[in-house]
Amino acid sequence: MDYVKRNLEHKINDLLAKFPAVVLIGARQVGKSILLKRVLPNAKLFDLEDEQDYQLAENDPMVIFQDYPKPIVFDEAQLSNKLFSALRVEIDRTKANGQFLLSGSSSPELLGNISETLAGRVAIIEIPCLDYSESFSTNKSALVESFSSIDKIKQLEAVNVIDDIFESCLYGGYPQPFLLRRDLDYFDAWFNNYFKTYIDRDVRALFPTLKLDSFKKFIRMMARSNGEITNYSDYARSLDVSQPTIKKYFEIADGTFIWRIQPSYTKNSKKTVIKMPKGHFRDSGLLCYLLNINTIDELKNHPHFGRIWESFVIEQMIKMMNLFHSKYDFYYFRTKSKAEIDLILEGRFGLIPIEIKSGINTSQKQIISLKNFVTENNCPFAIVINRGNEIKMLAKDVIQVPVNYI
């Protein structure tokens, strides 16, 4: 299986030059372990899923620091309870950057250890599934690099052809199944095993008192309501559990990187705003698997296609934001009168509302909410991402950017 070069390699190296330690977090099977070896190919690597490496890191990690030159790499670092306190002591003693590169799947122990023992000494970077420029090895400027002006956006070049983008949406961005997607039996078996392992191993290990049958049903229910405003009472009623339990389920799904909670934008609004969060699957391939969507034609004709497409594009934008911007927030916006904006990005570049359409043409009626939001919030511009053929102005301060340009 070929290796897919990750856009984040450069950012990881940059962070290693600025921090004593860097931690890669993310869902299982997104390529964290391979990235460790790619970024520091000559460093000593300790895989804490290996019993011998685990025992050394758990019982006497200072021996590692003494016997091996830095940088040192630790894979699945969350498995050791004692490693992080030893790292803090060693970092404070040596006061040098680029000493340690670690990876770990999300867990309360991992994030707790980082915040309690390595605050100010470590940079944390989330490793997502492949974005579609990585999937098809393209290398063009990203839309999020051009937020400084409409003129810069107009200079963008197409990144991918639309057929490749549909393929990326259908098969998702987990590297192993995407690269072997032509073998459909393997592809189906991979996702079946992934879902089973996620529930029976990861979630069981992290939350041993959780009712796994209810949580499994919850995940499948999320697939059917992907992209909708979250109604905790509907979930609680359907699964016969309490609303606090449902909220915990959503936190688990978000914290284990399969689901993304998208908060409501409630600032500065003169209108009555829906305050409940939205949410969607981070990987469209996993979503299509859960919805039993098997072909691009089935995807285009699925009753939930619009919401699948919207969440797919939002994830592409967030992946690009993580690559080019260190500090930003994301939201959605909806009023009780049903004025809605799919994605709002806020950072040093300002406040940018983005509407996502699955069609080719976007009418003036469809951008009323965008125009009103720009005026009310003094936004530099608004963006419509659709399947159009060219970048063009749809109205004053509203620019159309086809999906293959983002």
C-alpha positions in Angstrom: 0.0 0.0 0.0 1.4 3.4 -1.0 2.1 6.1 1.6 0.0 9.3 1.3 2.1 12.4 2.1 0.3 14.4 4.8 0.0 18.1 4.6 0.6 18.4 8.4 4.1 17.0 8.2 5.5 20.5 7.8 3.5 21.9 10.7 4.6 19.1 13.0 8.2 19.8 12.2 7.6 23.5 12.8 6.1 22.8 16.2 9.0 20.5 17.2 11.3 23.5 16.6 9.2 25.6 19.0 8.2 23.2 21.7 10.0 20.5 23.8 7.3 18.0 23.0 4.5 17.6 20.3 1.6 15.2 20.7 -0.4 13.9 17.8 -4.0 13.0 18.7 -6.9 11.7 16.6 -9.1 8.8 15.8 -7.7 5.3 15.4 -6.3 4.4 11.9 -5.9 7.9 10.6 -2.1 7.4 10.2 -0.6 8.8 13.4 1.9 6.0 13.8 3.1 6.4 10.2 3.5 10.1 10.7 5.7 9.5 13.7 8.1 7.5 11.6 7.9 10.0 8.6 8.6 13.0 10.7 11.5 11.5 12.8 12.6 8.4 10.8 15.9 8.1 12.7 14.6 8.5 16.2 14.2 5.7 18.7 10.5 4.7 18.8 8.7 3.1 21.7 5.3 1.5 20.9 3.5 1.3 24.2 1.2 -1.4 22.8 4.3 -3.6 22.8 4.6 -5.1 26.2 8.4 -4.7 26.5 8.2 -1.0 25.5 5.2 -0.4 27.8 7.0 -1.9 30.8 10.0 0.2 30.3 8.0 3.4 29.9 5.8 2.6 32.9 8.4 1.3 35.3 11.5 3.4 34.7 11.1 6.0 31.9 14.2 7.9 33.1 16.3 4.9 31.8 15.0 5.7 28.3 16.1 9.3 28.5 19.5 8.3 29.7 20.2 5.5 27.3 18.8 6.9 24.0 19.6 10.1 22.2 16.9 12.6 21.6 14.5 13.1 19.9 12.5 10.1 21.2 9.2 8.9 19.9 6.3 7.3 21.9 3.4 5.8 20.1 0.1 5.2 22.0 1.5 7.3 24.9 -1.8 7.4 26.8 -1.3 3.8 27.9 1.4 4.7 30.4 0.4 6.5 33.6 3.9 7.4 34.6 5.4 8.6 31.4 4.1 12.1 31.4 5.4 13.1 34.8 8.8 11.8 33.8 8.6 13.8 30.6 7.9 17.0 32.6 10.9 16.4 34.8 13.2 15.7 31.8 11.9 18.7 29.8 12.4 21.0 32.8 15.9 19.7 33.3 17.1 20.0 29.7 15.1 23.0 28.6 15.4 22.2 24.9 12.8 22.0 22.1 12.2 19.1 19.8 12.9 16.4 22.4 9.8 14.2 22.2 7.1 13.3 19.7 4.2 11.4 21.0 0.9 10.0 19.6 -2.3 8.9 21.3 -5.9 8.1 20.7 -8.3 10.3 22.6 -8.9 9.4 26.2 -9.5 11.2 29.5 -6.2 9.9 30.7 -4.2 11.3 27.7 -5.8 14.8 27.8 -5.7 14.9 31.6 -2.0 13.9 31.7 -1.2 16.6 29.1 -3.1 19.4 30.8 -1.9 18.5 34.3 1.8 17.7 33.7 2.9 19.2 30.4 1.0 22.5 30.2 3.2 25.1 28.4 5.7 22.4 27.4 3.8 20.7 24.7 2.0 21.4 21.4 -1.1 19.3 20.6 -2.1 18.7 17.0 -5.1 16.7 15.8 -4.4 14.3 12.9 -7.6 14.0 10.8 -8.5 11.6 8.1 -7.2 12.5 4.6 -8.5 15.7 3.0 -9.2 15.3 -0.7 -6.1 17.1 -1.8 -4.1 14.5 0.1 -6.3 11.6 -1.3 -5.5 12.6 -4.9 -2.0 14.2 -4.3 -2.8 17.7 -5.5 -1.0 20.7 -4.3 -2.7 24.0 -4.9 -3.5 27.1 -2.7 -6.3 26.5 -0.3 -9.3 28.8 0.1 -8.6 29.4 3.7 -5.2 30.9 2.8 -7.0 33.6 0.8 -9.3 35.0 3.5 -7.5 38.4 3.5 -9.5 39.6 0.4 -11.9 38.7 -2.3 -9.2 39.5 -4.9 -7.0 36.7 -3.5 -9.9 34.3 -3.6 -10.5 35.1 -7.3 -6.9 34.0 -8.0 -7.5 30.5 -6.7 -6.9 27.5 -9.0 -9.0 24.3 -9.1 -7.7 21.7 -6.8 -9.5 18.6 -8.0 -12.0 17.5 -10.6 -15.5 17.0 -9.3 -15.5 13.2 -9.9 -12.5 12.8 -7.5 -14.4 14.9 -4.9 -17.5 12.7 -5.1 -15.2 9.6 -4.8 -13.6 11.2 -1.7 -17.0 11.9 -0.2 -18.2 8.3 -0.8 -15.1 6.5 0.4 -13.9 8.9 3.1 -10.4 9.7 4.3 -9.2 6.8 6.4 -5.9 6.1 4.5 -5.9 2.3 4.4 -9.5 1.7 3.0 -9.3 4.7 0.7 -6.1 3.5 -0.9 -7.6 0.0 -1.3 -11.1 1.1 -2.2 -11.2 -0.8 -5.5 -11.3 -4.0 -3.5 -14.9 -3.6 -2.3 -14.9 -6.7 -0.2 -11.8 -5.5 1.7 -13.3 -2.0 1.9 -16.6 -3.3 3.5 -14.7 -5.6 5.8 -12.4 -2.8 7.0 -15.3 -0.5 8.0 -17.2 -3.4 9.6 -14.1 -4.2 11.7 -13.4 -0.6 12.4 -16.9 0.1 13.8 -16.8 -3.1 15.9 -13.4 -2.3 17.2 -14.3 1.2 18.0 -17.3 0.1 20.1 -16.0 -3.1 21.6 -12.4 -2.1 22.3 -11.9 1.7 22.4 -15.2 2.8 24.0 -15.3 -0.2 26.3 -11.7 0.5 27.5 -12.3 4.2 28.0 -15.8 4.0 29.5 -16.2 0.5 31.1 -19.5 1.3 32.7 -21.1 2.4 29.5 -24.0 0.4 28.1 -22.4 -0.6 24.8 -25.6 -1.8 23.1 -27.3 1.6 23.7 -24.2 3.4 22.5 -24.0 1.3 19.3 -27.7 2.2 18.6 -26.9 5.8 19.3 -24.1 5.9 16.7 -26.4 4.5 14.0 -29.1 7.0 15.0 -26.5 9.8 14.7 -25.9 8.7 11.1 -29.6 9.2 10.3 -29.6 12.7 11.8 -26.2 13.8 10.6 -26.1 17.5 10.0 -29.2 18.2 11.9 -29.7 20.4 15.0 -29.2 18.1 18.0 -32.4 17.3 19.9 -31.4 15.5 23.1 -35.0 14.6 24.0 -35.6 12.8 20.7 -32.5 10.7 21.3 -33.4 10.0 24.9 -36.9 9.0 24.0 -35.8 6.7 21.1 -33.1 5.0 23.2 -35.0 5.0 26.5 -32.2 6.7 28.4 -31.9 10.0 30.1 -31.0 13.3 28.4 -27.8 13.6 30.6 -26.8 10.1 29.2 -27.4 11.3 25.6 -25.2 14.4 26.3 -22.5 12.1 27.6 -22.8 9.9 24.5 -22.3 13.0 22.2 -19.3 14.1 24.3 -17.8 10.6 23.9 -18.4 10.5 20.1 -16.9 14.0 19.8 -14.0 13.2 22.1 -13.1 10.0 20.2 -13.0 12.0 16.9 -15.8 10.3 15.0 -18.3 13.1 15.5 -18.0 16.9 15.5 -20.1 19.1 17.7 -20.8 22.4 15.9 -21.9 25.1 18.3 -24.4 27.8 17.4 -23.2 31.4 16.7 -25.1 33.5 19.3 -23.0 36.7 19.3 -24.3 40.1 18.2 -27.6 38.8 16.9 -30.7 41.0 17.0 -32.8 38.0 16.1 -33.9 35.0 18.1 -31.2 32.4 17.5 -31.4 28.6 17.9 -28.8 27.8 20.6 -28.7 24.0 20.4 -25.6 22.6 18.7 -25.5 20.8 15.4 -23.3 17.9 14.7 -21.9 15.6 11.9 -19.6 12.6 11.3 -16.1 13.7 10.7 -15.5 11.1 8.0 -18.0 10.8 5.2 -16.8 7.3 4.4 -17.8 6.0 7.8 -21.1 7.9 7.5 -21.8 6.3 4.1 -20.9 2.9 5.5 -23.4 3.4 8.3 -26.1 4.6 5.9 -25.4 1.6 3.5 -24.4 4.0 0.6 -22.2 2.0 -1.8 -21.9 3.9 -5.0 -21.6 7.5 -6.2 -25.0 7.2 -7.8 -26.5 6.0 -4.6 -24.8 8.9 -2.8 -26.2 11.6 -5.2 -29.7 10.1 -5.0 -29.8 9.5 -1.3 -32.5 11.5 0.6 -29.7 12.8 3.0 -27.3 13.7 0.2 -27.5 17.4 1.0 -26.6 17.0 4.6 -23.9 14.4 3.8 -22.3 16.9 1.3 -22.6 19.8 3.7 -20.8 17.9 6.5 -18.1 16.6 4.0 -17.3 20.2 2.9 -17.3 21.5 6.4 -14.7 18.9 7.4 -12.6 19.8 4.4 -12.7 23.4 5.5 -11.8 22.6 9.1 -8.9 20.4 8.0 -7.5 23.3 5.9 -8.1 25.7 8.8 -6.1 23.5 11.1 -3.3 23.5 8.6 -3.1 27.2 8.0 -4.5 28.9 11.1 -3.5 28.3 14.7 -6.4 30.1 16.3 -10.0 30.1 15.1 -13.5 29.1 16.0 -16.3 27.5 13.9 -20.1 27.8 14.3 -23.4 27.5 12.5 -26.2 30.0 12.6 -29.9 29.6 12.6 -32.8 31.8 13.8 -36.3 30.7 14.8 -37.5 32.3 11.5 -35.3 29.7 9.8 -32.6 32.0 8.5 -29.6 29.7 8.4 -25.9 29.7 7.6 -24.0 26.3 7.4 -20.6 27.4 8.6 -19.2 30.5 10.3 -15.4 30.9 10.7 -14.0 33.4 13.1 -10.3 34.3 13.6 -7.7 37.0 12.9 -9.1 37.2 9.4 -12.5 38.3 10.8 -15.9 36.7 10.7 -16.7 34.8 7.5 -20.1 33.2 6.9 -20.1 30.3 4.4 -23.1 28.6 2.8 -22.7 25.1 1.3 -24.9 24.0 -1.6 -24.9 20.6 -3.3 -26.2 22.1 -6.6 -24.5 23.9 -9.4 -26.4 27.2 -9.5 -27.2 29.3 -6.4 -30.2 31.7 -6.6 -30.4 35.2 -5.1 -33.1 33.8 -2.7 -30.7 31.3 -1.4 -28.2 34.0 -0.3 -30.5 36.3 1.6 -29.3 35.0 5.0 -25.7 35.5 4.0 -26.2 39.1 2.8 -28.1 40.0 6.0 -25.5 38.4 8.2 -22.7 40.3 6.4 -24.5 43.6 7.0 -25.4 42.9 10.6 -22.0 41.7 11.6 -19.8 43.8 9.4 -18.2 40.8 7.8 -15.5 41.3 5.1 -17.3 39.0 2.7 -19.4 35.8 2.5 -18.8 32.6 0.5 -21.0 30.2 -1.2 -19.4 26.8 -1.9 -21.3 24.8 -4.5 -20.6 22.7 -7.6 -20.5 25.6 -10.0 -18.0 26.0 -12.8 -16.2 29.3 -11.9 -15.4 31.7 -9.1 -17.7 34.7 -9.4 -19.5 37.3 -7.4 -23.1 36.5 -6.7 -23.8 39.8 -5.0 -21.9 42.6 -3.3 -19.5 40.9 -0.8 -20.9 37.4 -1.6 -18.5 35.2 -3.7 -19.2 31.8 -5.2 -16.3 29.3 -4.9 -16.8 25.9 -6.5 -16.0 23.0 -4.3 -13.0 21.9 -6.4 -11.3 25.3 -5.6 -11.4 25.1 -1.9 
